[in-house]
Each structure stands twice: as structure tokens, then as C-alpha cells.
Amino acid sequence: MSSSGKDVDAAQLSQPVVASQISGNHTLLDKISSIESRLKSIEDLSIEATIDNLRAENIQLRLMIDKLKADLEGSNPS
């Protein structure tokens, strides 16, 4: 075979590999996109849970403050 014949054979052989790599890359990109979407959902849930926990803690602290104020007013009659 001539060297040009080998070049054609190599080019022909590499085409399916390139197509397979492109297909594989699209699959990987789809998986990455899916994972990123799931991470965003988890982050959103985590943020919502944190906000809910902070609200609950805020309520508890306000109740404690109200109780302490009541105790203070009870110990210092006007």
C-alpha cells in the first residue's frame, strides 16, 4: 500500500471513533447537567431548611426574651 492509501484508511478508521467520542461527550454533558440540577435542588432544600431552622430559633429566642422580661417585671414591682 502507498502512504496515501494508509492515510485514507486511518482517516476512515478515525471517523467512527470521533463520532463515538462526540456521542460520549454529549452523554457526559447530559449527566453533568443532571447532576448540577440535582445539586441545585439539594442546595435549595438546604437553604429552605436553614431558613426554617432560623425562624424556629428566632421564635424560641423571642419567647425566652418575653419570659425574662416577665420575670424581671415580676421581681421589680413598680
PDB file of N, CA, C and O in Angstrom:
ATOM      1  N   MET A   1       0.833  -1.182   0.000  1.00  0.00           N
ATOM      2  CA  MET A   1       0.000   0.000   0.000  1.00  0.00           C
ATOM      3  C   MET A   1       0.869   1.234   0.000  1.00  0.00           C
ATOM      4  O   MET A   1       1.965   1.246   0.561  1.00  0.00           O
ATOM      5  N   SER A   2       0.366   2.264  -0.634  1.00  0.00           N
ATOM      6  CA  SER A   2       1.091   3.525  -0.640  1.00  0.00           C
ATOM      7  C   SER A   2       0.787   4.262   0.647  1.00  0.00           C
ATOM      8  O   SER A   2      -0.150   3.908   1.362  1.00  0.00           O
ATOM      9  N   SER A   3       1.568   5.279   0.944  1.00  0.00           N
ATOM     10  CA  SER A   3       1.352   6.029   2.169  1.00  0.00           C
ATOM     11  C   SER A   3       0.024   6.776   2.127  1.00  0.00           C
ATOM     12  O   SER A   3      -0.623   6.952   3.159  1.00  0.00           O
ATOM     13  N   SER A   4      -0.392   7.224   0.918  1.00  0.00           N
ATOM     14  CA  SER A   4      -1.685   7.910   0.811  1.00  0.00           C
ATOM     15  C   SER A   4      -2.820   6.930   1.079  1.00  0.00           C
ATOM     16  O   SER A   4      -3.843   7.321   1.641  1.00  0.00           O
ATOM     17  N   GLY A   5      -2.666   5.677   0.695  1.00  0.00           N
ATOM     18  CA  GLY A   5      -3.679   4.658   0.985  1.00  0.00           C
ATOM     19  C   GLY A   5      -3.812   4.434   2.478  1.00  0.00           C
ATOM     20  O   GLY A   5      -4.919   4.256   2.987  1.00  0.00           O
ATOM     21  N   LYS A   6      -2.695   4.441   3.179  1.00  0.00           N
ATOM     22  CA  LYS A   6      -2.734   4.285   4.630  1.00  0.00           C
ATOM     23  C   LYS A   6      -3.415   5.483   5.281  1.00  0.00           C
ATOM     24  O   LYS A   6      -4.166   5.327   6.244  1.00  0.00           O
ATOM     25  N   ASP A   7      -3.152   6.683   4.752  1.00  0.00           N
ATOM     26  CA  ASP A   7      -3.776   7.890   5.299  1.00  0.00           C
ATOM     27  C   ASP A   7      -5.294   7.822   5.172  1.00  0.00           C
ATOM     28  O   ASP A   7      -6.025   8.191   6.091  1.00  0.00           O
ATOM     29  N   VAL A   8      -5.754   7.344   4.016  1.00  0.00           N
ATOM     30  CA  VAL A   8      -7.198   7.233   3.812  1.00  0.00           C
ATOM     31  C   VAL A   8      -7.762   6.210   4.790  1.00  0.00           C
ATOM     32  O   VAL A   8      -8.804   6.440   5.403  1.00  0.00           O
ATOM     33  N   ASP A   9      -7.077   5.087   4.933  1.00  0.00           N
ATOM     34  CA  ASP A   9      -7.555   4.068   5.866  1.00  0.00           C
ATOM     35  C   ASP A   9      -7.601   4.615   7.289  1.00  0.00           C
ATOM     36  O   ASP A   9      -8.571   4.374   8.007  1.00  0.00           O
ATOM     37  N   ALA A  10      -6.589   5.334   7.701  1.00  0.00           N
ATOM     38  CA  ALA A  10      -6.533   5.904   9.041  1.00  0.00           C
ATOM     39  C   ALA A  10      -7.657   6.923   9.229  1.00  0.00           C
ATOM     40  O   ALA A  10      -8.279   6.972  10.289  1.00  0.00           O
ATOM     41  N   ALA A  11      -7.917   7.735   8.202  1.00  0.00           N
ATOM     42  CA  ALA A  11      -8.992   8.723   8.288  1.00  0.00           C
ATOM     43  C   ALA A  11     -10.336   8.023   8.396  1.00  0.00           C
ATOM     44  O   ALA A  11     -11.201   8.432   9.171  1.00  0.00           O
ATOM     45  N   GLN A  12     -10.504   6.969   7.613  1.00  0.00           N
ATOM     46  CA  GLN A  12     -11.774   6.234   7.655  1.00  0.00           C
ATOM     47  C   GLN A  12     -11.971   5.565   9.018  1.00  0.00           C
ATOM     48  O   GLN A  12     -13.084   5.527   9.543  1.00  0.00           O
ATOM     49  N   LEU A  13     -10.904   5.050   9.571  1.00  0.00           N
ATOM     50  CA  LEU A  13     -10.996   4.383  10.867  1.00  0.00           C
ATOM     51  C   LEU A  13     -11.267   5.386  11.992  1.00  0.00           C
ATOM     52  O   LEU A  13     -11.954   5.061  12.960  1.00  0.00           O
ATOM     53  N   SER A  14     -10.740   6.581  11.867  1.00  0.00           N
ATOM     54  CA  SER A  14     -10.880   7.551  12.946  1.00  0.00           C
ATOM     55  C   SER A  14     -12.265   8.181  12.981  1.00  0.00           C
ATOM     56  O   SER A  14     -12.676   8.687  14.026  1.00  0.00           O
ATOM     57  N   GLN A  15     -12.997   8.166  11.869  1.00  0.00           N
ATOM     58  CA  GLN A  15     -14.321   8.784  11.847  1.00  0.00           C
ATOM     59  C   GLN A  15     -15.289   8.156  12.856  1.00  0.00           C
ATOM     60  O   GLN A  15     -15.928   8.896  13.604  1.00  0.00           O
ATOM     61  N   PRO A  16     -15.428   6.834  12.912  1.00  0.00           N
ATOM     62  CA  PRO A  16     -16.340   6.265  13.910  1.00  0.00           C
ATOM     63  C   PRO A  16     -15.891   6.578  15.340  1.00  0.00           C
ATOM     64  O   PRO A  16     -16.722   6.766  16.229  1.00  0.00           O
ATOM     65  N   VAL A  17     -14.586   6.632  15.553  1.00  0.00           N
ATOM     66  CA  VAL A  17     -14.065   6.937  16.876  1.00  0.00           C
ATOM     67  C   VAL A  17     -14.459   8.360  17.262  1.00  0.00           C
ATOM     68  O   VAL A  17     -14.895   8.606  18.387  1.00  0.00           O
ATOM     69  N   VAL A  18     -14.306   9.289  16.333  1.00  0.00           N
ATOM     70  CA  VAL A  18     -14.676  10.672  16.594  1.00  0.00           C
ATOM     71  C   VAL A  18     -16.171  10.765  16.872  1.00  0.00           C
ATOM     72  O   VAL A  18     -16.579  11.435  17.821  1.00  0.00           O
ATOM     73  N   ALA A  19     -16.982  10.115  16.075  1.00  0.00           N
ATOM     74  CA  ALA A  19     -18.432  10.134  16.288  1.00  0.00           C
ATOM     75  C   ALA A  19     -18.773   9.532  17.644  1.00  0.00           C
ATOM     76  O   ALA A  19     -19.639  10.047  18.353  1.00  0.00           O
ATOM     77  N   SER A  20     -18.107   8.459  18.005  1.00  0.00           N
ATOM     78  CA  SER A  20     -18.332   7.812  19.296  1.00  0.00           C
ATOM     79  C   SER A  20     -17.915   8.743  20.431  1.00  0.00           C
ATOM     80  O   SER A  20     -18.606   8.836  21.446  1.00  0.00           O
ATOM     81  N   GLN A  21     -16.785   9.434  20.264  1.00  0.00           N
ATOM     82  CA  GLN A  21     -16.319  10.367  21.291  1.00  0.00           C
ATOM     83  C   GLN A  21     -17.294  11.533  21.451  1.00  0.00           C
ATOM     84  O   GLN A  21     -17.580  11.961  22.570  1.00  0.00           O
ATOM     85  N   ILE A  22     -17.799  12.041  20.333  1.00  0.00           N
ATOM     86  CA  ILE A  22     -18.767  13.148  20.384  1.00  0.00           C
ATOM     87  C   ILE A  22     -20.031  12.681  21.101  1.00  0.00           C
ATOM     88  O   ILE A  22     -20.566  13.393  21.951  1.00  0.00           O
ATOM     89  N   SER A  23     -20.501  11.493  20.759  1.00  0.00           N
ATOM     90  CA  SER A  23     -21.687  10.940  21.413  1.00  0.00           C
ATOM     91  C   SER A  23     -21.426  10.754  22.904  1.00  0.00           C
ATOM     92  O   SER A  23     -22.275  11.071  23.737  1.00  0.00           O
ATOM     93  N   GLY A  24     -20.262  10.246  23.226  1.00  0.00           N
ATOM     94  CA  GLY A  24     -19.876  10.063  24.637  1.00  0.00           C
ATOM     95  C   GLY A  24     -19.813  11.388  25.367  1.00  0.00           C
ATOM     96  O   GLY A  24     -20.235  11.486  26.520  1.00  0.00           O
ATOM     97  N   ASN A  25     -19.283  12.419  24.700  1.00  0.00           N
ATOM     98  CA  ASN A  25     -19.199  13.738  25.315  1.00  0.00           C
ATOM     99  C   ASN A  25     -20.585  14.303  25.589  1.00  0.00           C
ATOM    100  O   ASN A  25     -20.817  14.907  26.636  1.00  0.00           O
ATOM    101  N   HIS A  26     -21.513  14.108  24.642  1.00  0.00           N
ATOM    102  CA  HIS A  26     -22.888  14.581  24.847  1.00  0.00           C
ATOM    103  C   HIS A  26     -23.523  13.860  26.033  1.00  0.00           C
ATOM    104  O   HIS A  26     -24.230  14.467  26.837  1.00  0.00           O
ATOM    105  N   THR A  27     -23.260  12.557  26.131  1.00  0.00           N
ATOM    106  CA  THR A  27     -23.793  11.786  27.251  1.00  0.00           C
ATOM    107  C   THR A  27     -23.216  12.311  28.558  1.00  0.00           C
ATOM    108  O   THR A  27     -23.945  12.472  29.537  1.00  0.00           O
ATOM    109  N   LEU A  28     -21.924  12.577  28.584  1.00  0.00           N
ATOM    110  CA  LEU A  28     -21.287  13.111  29.796  1.00  0.00           C
ATOM    111  C   LEU A  28     -21.848  14.489  30.134  1.00  0.00           C
ATOM    112  O   LEU A  28     -22.107  14.791  31.299  1.00  0.00           O
ATOM    113  N   LEU A  29     -22.034  15.319  29.117  1.00  0.00           N
ATOM    114  CA  LEU A  29     -22.592  16.648  29.361  1.00  0.00           C
ATOM    115  C   LEU A  29     -24.009  16.549  29.919  1.00  0.00           C
ATOM    116  O   LEU A  29     -24.385  17.313  30.809  1.00  0.00           O
ATOM    117  N   ASP A  30     -24.794  15.606  29.395  1.00  0.00           N
ATOM    118  CA  ASP A  30     -26.144  15.392  29.915  1.00  0.00           C
ATOM    119  C   ASP A  30     -26.097  14.954  31.375  1.00  0.00           C
ATOM    120  O   ASP A  30     -26.882  15.428  32.197  1.00  0.00           O
ATOM    121  N   LYS A  31     -25.169  14.043  31.695  1.00  0.00           N
ATOM    122  CA  LYS A  31     -25.030  13.581  33.078  1.00  0.00           C
ATOM    123  C   LYS A  31     -24.595  14.721  33.990  1.00  0.00           C
ATOM    124  O   LYS A  31     -25.116  14.868  35.096  1.00  0.00           O
ATOM    125  N   ILE A  32     -23.641  15.528  33.529  1.00  0.00           N
ATOM    126  CA  ILE A  32     -23.180  16.675  34.310  1.00  0.00           C
ATOM    127  C   ILE A  32     -24.324  17.644  34.558  1.00  0.00           C
ATOM    128  O   ILE A  32     -24.501  18.138  35.671  1.00  0.00           O
ATOM    129  N   SER A  33     -25.088  17.908  33.531  1.00  0.00           N
ATOM    130  CA  SER A  33     -26.241  18.808  33.657  1.00  0.00           C
ATOM    131  C   SER A  33     -27.241  18.270  34.668  1.00  0.00           C
ATOM    132  O   SER A  33     -27.769  19.021  35.489  1.00  0.00           O
ATOM    133  N   SER A  34     -27.499  16.982  34.607  1.00  0.00           N
ATOM    134  CA  SER A  34     -28.431  16.349  35.539  1.00  0.00           C
ATOM    135  C   SER A  34     -27.917  16.453  36.973  1.00  0.00           C
ATOM    136  O   SER A  34     -28.680  16.765  37.888  1.00  0.00           O
ATOM    137  N   ILE A  35     -26.639  16.193  37.168  1.00  0.00           N
ATOM    138  CA  ILE A  35     -26.036  16.272  38.500  1.00  0.00           C
ATOM    139  C   ILE A  35     -26.083  17.708  39.018  1.00  0.00           C
ATOM    140  O   ILE A  35     -26.402  17.940  40.184  1.00  0.00           O
ATOM    141  N   GLU A  36     -25.766  18.672  38.148  1.00  0.00           N
ATOM    142  CA  GLU A  36     -25.814  20.076  38.558  1.00  0.00           C
ATOM    143  C   GLU A  36     -27.226  20.471  38.956  1.00  0.00           C
ATOM    144  O   GLU A  36     -27.414  21.213  39.920  1.00  0.00           O
ATOM    145  N   SER A  37     -28.213  19.985  38.228  1.00  0.00           N
ATOM    146  CA  SER A  37     -29.614  20.266  38.541  1.00  0.00           C
ATOM    147  C   SER A  37     -29.985  19.676  39.902  1.00  0.00           C
ATOM    148  O   SER A  37     -30.652  20.327  40.706  1.00  0.00           O
ATOM    149  N   ARG A  38     -29.553  18.457  40.149  1.00  0.00           N
ATOM    150  CA  ARG A  38     -29.826  17.815  41.439  1.00  0.00           C
ATOM    151  C   ARG A  38     -29.131  18.558  42.571  1.00  0.00           C
ATOM    152  O   ARG A  38     -29.710  18.732  43.643  1.00  0.00           O
ATOM    153  N   LEU A  39     -27.898  18.998  42.348  1.00  0.00           N
ATOM    154  CA  LEU A  39     -27.180  19.762  43.368  1.00  0.00           C
ATOM    155  C   LEU A  39     -27.906  21.067  43.694  1.00  0.00           C
ATOM    156  O   LEU A  39     -28.003  21.466  44.854  1.00  0.00           O
ATOM    157  N   LYS A  40     -28.410  21.719  42.655  1.00  0.00           N
ATOM    158  CA  LYS A  40     -29.158  22.965  42.851  1.00  0.00           C
ATOM    159  C   LYS A  40     -30.393  22.704  43.698  1.00  0.00           C
ATOM    160  O   LYS A  40     -30.710  23.483  44.597  1.00  0.00           O
ATOM    161  N   SER A  41     -31.092  21.608  43.413  1.00  0.00           N
ATOM    162  CA  SER A  41     -32.276  21.243  44.197  1.00  0.00           C
ATOM    163  C   SER A  41     -31.903  20.994  45.656  1.00  0.00           C
ATOM    164  O   SER A  41     -32.598  21.437  46.571  1.00  0.00           O
ATOM    165  N   ILE A  42     -30.796  20.279  45.858  1.00  0.00           N
ATOM    166  CA  ILE A  42     -30.333  19.990  47.219  1.00  0.00           C
ATOM    167  C   ILE A  42     -29.956  21.287  47.929  1.00  0.00           C
ATOM    168  O   ILE A  42     -30.294  21.479  49.097  1.00  0.00           O
ATOM    169  N   GLU A  43     -29.255  22.179  47.224  1.00  0.00           N
ATOM    170  CA  GLU A  43     -28.887  23.464  47.811  1.00  0.00           C
ATOM    171  C   GLU A  43     -30.126  24.263  48.181  1.00  0.00           C
ATOM    172  O   GLU A  43     -30.177  24.871  49.250  1.00  0.00           O
ATOM    173  N   ASP A  44     -31.132  24.268  47.297  1.00  0.00           N
ATOM    174  CA  ASP A  44     -32.374  24.984  47.574  1.00  0.00           C
ATOM    175  C   ASP A  44     -33.062  24.408  48.810  1.00  0.00           C
ATOM    176  O   ASP A  44     -33.533  25.155  49.668  1.00  0.00           O
ATOM    177  N   LEU A  45     -33.119  23.083  48.899  1.00  0.00           N
ATOM    178  CA  LEU A  45     -33.733  22.443  50.064  1.00  0.00           C
ATOM    179  C   LEU A  45     -32.951  22.763  51.327  1.00  0.00           C
ATOM    180  O   LEU A  45     -33.533  23.010  52.383  1.00  0.00           O
ATOM    181  N   SER A  46     -31.629  22.759  51.211  1.00  0.00           N
ATOM    182  CA  SER A  46     -30.781  23.057  52.356  1.00  0.00           C
ATOM    183  C   SER A  46     -31.002  24.494  52.826  1.00  0.00           C
ATOM    184  O   SER A  46     -31.080  24.758  54.026  1.00  0.00           O
ATOM    185  N   ILE A  47     -31.103  25.412  51.879  1.00  0.00           N
ATOM    186  CA  ILE A  47     -31.344  26.819  52.214  1.00  0.00           C
ATOM    187  C   ILE A  47     -32.711  26.962  52.878  1.00  0.00           C
ATOM    188  O   ILE A  47     -32.846  27.667  53.878  1.00  0.00           O
ATOM    189  N   GLU A  48     -33.728  26.292  52.321  1.00  0.00           N
ATOM    190  CA  GLU A  48     -35.075  26.356  52.905  1.00  0.00           C
ATOM    191  C   GLU A  48     -35.072  25.779  54.318  1.00  0.00           C
ATOM    192  O   GLU A  48     -35.690  26.348  55.218  1.00  0.00           O
ATOM    193  N   ALA A  49     -34.382  24.655  54.520  1.00  0.00           N
ATOM    194  CA  ALA A  49     -34.314  24.042  55.846  1.00  0.00           C
ATOM    195  C   ALA A  49     -33.593  24.970  56.824  1.00  0.00           C
ATOM    196  O   ALA A  49     -34.004  25.104  57.976  1.00  0.00           O
ATOM    197  N   THR A  50     -32.527  25.603  56.364  1.00  0.00           N
ATOM    198  CA  THR A  50     -31.787  26.533  57.212  1.00  0.00           C
ATOM    199  C   THR A  50     -32.666  27.712  57.608  1.00  0.00           C
ATOM    200  O   THR A  50     -32.669  28.131  58.765  1.00  0.00           O
ATOM    201  N   ILE A  51     -33.405  28.241  56.654  1.00  0.00           N
ATOM    202  CA  ILE A  51     -34.313  29.361  56.937  1.00  0.00           C
ATOM    203  C   ILE A  51     -35.372  28.924  57.951  1.00  0.00           C
ATOM    204  O   ILE A  51     -35.657  29.650  58.903  1.00  0.00           O
ATOM    205  N   ASP A  52     -35.954  27.744  57.749  1.00  0.00           N
ATOM    206  CA  ASP A  52     -36.961  27.233  58.685  1.00  0.00           C
ATOM    207  C   ASP A  52     -36.372  27.064  60.083  1.00  0.00           C
ATOM    208  O   ASP A  52     -37.012  27.415  61.074  1.00  0.00           O
ATOM    209  N   ASN A  53     -35.153  26.528  60.165  1.00  0.00           N
ATOM    210  CA  ASN A  53     -34.498  26.354  61.462  1.00  0.00           C
ATOM    211  C   ASN A  53     -34.228  27.698  62.127  1.00  0.00           C
ATOM    212  O   ASN A  53     -34.412  27.843  63.335  1.00  0.00           O
ATOM    213  N   LEU A  54     -33.794  28.679  61.345  1.00  0.00           N
ATOM    214  CA  LEU A  54     -33.534  30.003  61.899  1.00  0.00           C
ATOM    215  C   LEU A  54     -34.822  30.667  62.375  1.00  0.00           C
ATOM    216  O   LEU A  54     -34.830  31.337  63.407  1.00  0.00           O
ATOM    217  N   ARG A  55     -35.894  30.487  61.639  1.00  0.00           N
ATOM    218  CA  ARG A  55     -37.195  31.034  62.068  1.00  0.00           C
ATOM    219  C   ARG A  55     -37.625  30.402  63.384  1.00  0.00           C
ATOM    220  O   ARG A  55     -38.078  31.102  64.290  1.00  0.00           O
ATOM    221  N   ALA A  56     -37.487  29.086  63.497  1.00  0.00           N
ATOM    222  CA  ALA A  56     -37.865  28.389  64.730  1.00  0.00           C
ATOM    223  C   ALA A  56     -37.000  28.870  65.894  1.00  0.00           C
ATOM    224  O   ALA A  56     -37.505  29.099  66.993  1.00  0.00           O
ATOM    225  N   GLU A  57     -35.705  29.021  65.653  1.00  0.00           N
ATOM    226  CA  GLU A  57     -34.797  29.503  66.692  1.00  0.00           C
ATOM    227  C   GLU A  57     -35.153  30.935  67.087  1.00  0.00           C
ATOM    228  O   GLU A  57     -35.106  31.285  68.266  1.00  0.00           O
ATOM    229  N   ASN A  58     -35.506  31.754  66.112  1.00  0.00           N
ATOM    230  CA  ASN A  58     -35.907  33.133  66.365  1.00  0.00           C
ATOM    231  C   ASN A  58     -37.128  33.163  67.285  1.00  0.00           C
ATOM    232  O   ASN A  58     -37.175  33.942  68.237  1.00  0.00           O
ATOM    233  N   ILE A  59     -38.105  32.317  66.999  1.00  0.00           N
ATOM    234  CA  ILE A  59     -39.316  32.244  67.822  1.00  0.00           C
ATOM    235  C   ILE A  59     -38.958  31.829  69.250  1.00  0.00           C
ATOM    236  O   ILE A  59     -39.455  32.415  70.212  1.00  0.00           O
ATOM    237  N   GLN A  60     -38.094  30.815  69.386  1.00  0.00           N
ATOM    238  CA  GLN A  60     -37.684  30.349  70.715  1.00  0.00           C
ATOM    239  C   GLN A  60     -36.978  31.465  71.482  1.00  0.00           C
ATOM    240  O   GLN A  60     -37.224  31.655  72.674  1.00  0.00           O
ATOM    241  N   LEU A  61     -36.108  32.198  70.806  1.00  0.00           N
ATOM    242  CA  LEU A  61     -35.389  33.288  71.467  1.00  0.00           C
ATOM    243  C   LEU A  61     -36.336  34.403  71.888  1.00  0.00           C
ATOM    244  O   LEU A  61     -36.190  34.969  72.971  1.00  0.00           O
ATOM    245  N   ARG A  62     -37.297  34.716  71.043  1.00  0.00           N
ATOM    246  CA  ARG A  62     -38.281  35.745  71.406  1.00  0.00           C
ATOM    247  C   ARG A  62     -39.108  35.319  72.617  1.00  0.00           C
ATOM    248  O   ARG A  62     -39.403  36.132  73.493  1.00  0.00           O
ATOM    249  N   LEU A  63     -39.481  34.032  72.657  1.00  0.00           N
ATOM    250  CA  LEU A  63     -40.222  33.521  73.813  1.00  0.00           C
ATOM    251  C   LEU A  63     -39.371  33.601  75.076  1.00  0.00           C
ATOM    252  O   LEU A  63     -39.877  33.958  76.140  1.00  0.00           O
ATOM    253  N   MET A  64     -38.091  33.274  74.972  1.00  0.00           N
ATOM    254  CA  MET A  64     -37.183  33.368  76.112  1.00  0.00           C
ATOM    255  C   MET A  64     -37.053  34.821  76.579  1.00  0.00           C
ATOM    256  O   MET A  64     -37.050  35.091  77.780  1.00  0.00           O
ATOM    257  N   ILE A  65     -36.946  35.742  75.639  1.00  0.00           N
ATOM    258  CA  ILE A  65     -36.849  37.162  75.980  1.00  0.00           C
ATOM    259  C   ILE A  65     -38.118  37.620  76.685  1.00  0.00           C
ATOM    260  O   ILE A  65     -38.058  38.316  77.699  1.00  0.00           O
ATOM    261  N   ASP A  66     -39.275  37.222  76.140  1.00  0.00           N
ATOM    262  CA  ASP A  66     -40.547  37.590  76.773  1.00  0.00           C
ATOM    263  C   ASP A  66     -40.634  37.045  78.196  1.00  0.00           C
ATOM    264  O   ASP A  66     -41.100  37.740  79.099  1.00  0.00           O
ATOM    265  N   LYS A  67     -40.187  35.800  78.401  1.00  0.00           N
ATOM    266  CA  LYS A  67     -40.213  35.198  79.736  1.00  0.00           C
ATOM    267  C   LYS A  67     -39.265  35.942  80.662  1.00  0.00           C
ATOM    268  O   LYS A  67     -39.614  36.216  81.811  1.00  0.00           O
ATOM    269  N   LEU A  68     -38.072  36.274  80.181  1.00  0.00           N
ATOM    270  CA  LEU A  68     -37.117  37.006  81.011  1.00  0.00           C
ATOM    271  C   LEU A  68     -37.639  38.389  81.365  1.00  0.00           C
ATOM    272  O   LEU A  68     -37.455  38.849  82.492  1.00  0.00           O
ATOM    273  N   LYS A  69     -38.284  39.052  80.426  1.00  0.00           N
ATOM    274  CA  LYS A  69     -38.884  40.365  80.701  1.00  0.00           C
ATOM    275  C   LYS A  69     -39.973  40.237  81.753  1.00  0.00           C
ATOM    276  O   LYS A  69     -40.075  41.064  82.659  1.00  0.00           O
ATOM    277  N   ALA A  70     -40.793  39.187  81.626  1.00  0.00           N
ATOM    278  CA  ALA A  70     -41.860  38.969  82.606  1.00  0.00           C
ATOM    279  C   ALA A  70     -41.265  38.691  83.978  1.00  0.00           C
ATOM    280  O   ALA A  70     -41.755  39.203  84.984  1.00  0.00           O
ATOM    281  N   ASP A  71     -40.201  37.876  84.025  1.00  0.00           N
ATOM    282  CA  ASP A  71     -39.539  37.589  85.298  1.00  0.00           C
ATOM    283  C   ASP A  71     -38.958  38.865  85.895  1.00  0.00           C
ATOM    284  O   ASP A  71     -39.047  39.091  87.102  1.00  0.00           O
ATOM    285  N   LEU A  72     -38.365  39.694  85.047  1.00  0.00           N
ATOM    286  CA  LEU A  72     -37.767  40.943  85.513  1.00  0.00           C
ATOM    287  C   LEU A  72     -38.829  41.885  86.056  1.00  0.00           C
ATOM    288  O   LEU A  72     -38.639  42.505  87.102  1.00  0.00           O
ATOM    289  N   GLU A  73     -39.944  41.994  85.350  1.00  0.00           N
ATOM    290  CA  GLU A  73     -41.039  42.859  85.806  1.00  0.00           C
ATOM    291  C   GLU A  73     -41.649  42.315  87.101  1.00  0.00           C
ATOM    292  O   GLU A  73     -42.076  43.091  87.956  1.00  0.00           O
ATOM    293  N   GLY A  74     -41.694  40.996  87.251  1.00  0.00           N
ATOM    294  CA  GLY A  74     -42.243  40.386  88.470  1.00  0.00           C
ATOM    295  C   GLY A  74     -41.339  40.607  89.670  1.00  0.00           C
ATOM    296  O   GLY A  74     -41.821  40.706  90.798  1.00  0.00           O
ATOM    297  N   SER A  75     -40.033  40.684  89.442  1.00  0.00           N
ATOM    298  CA  SER A  75     -39.102  40.866  90.554  1.00  0.00           C
ATOM    299  C   SER A  75     -38.891  42.343  90.887  1.00  0.00           C
ATOM    300  O   SER A  75     -38.345  42.657  91.945  1.00  0.00           O
ATOM    301  N   ASN A  76     -39.306  43.245  90.021  1.00  0.00           N
ATOM    302  CA  ASN A  76     -39.179  44.680  90.245  1.00  0.00           C
ATOM    303  C   ASN A  76     -40.540  45.354  90.120  1.00  0.00           C
ATOM    304  O   ASN A  76     -40.813  46.007  89.113  1.00  0.00           O
ATOM    305  N   PRO A  77     -41.394  45.208  91.126  1.00  0.00           N
ATOM    306  CA  PRO A  77     -42.699  45.862  91.017  1.00  0.00           C
ATOM    307  C   PRO A  77     -42.544  47.381  91.008  1.00  0.00           C
ATOM    308  O   PRO A  77     -41.692  47.930  91.707  1.00  0.00           O
ATOM    309  N   SER A  78     -43.363  48.043  90.221  1.00  0.00           N
ATOM    310  CA  SER A  78     -43.251  49.493  90.096  1.00  0.00           C
ATOM    311  C   SER A  78     -43.865  50.195  91.269  1.00  0.00           C
ATOM    312  O   SER A  78     -43.859  51.424  91.326  1.00  0.00           O
TER     313      SER A  78
END
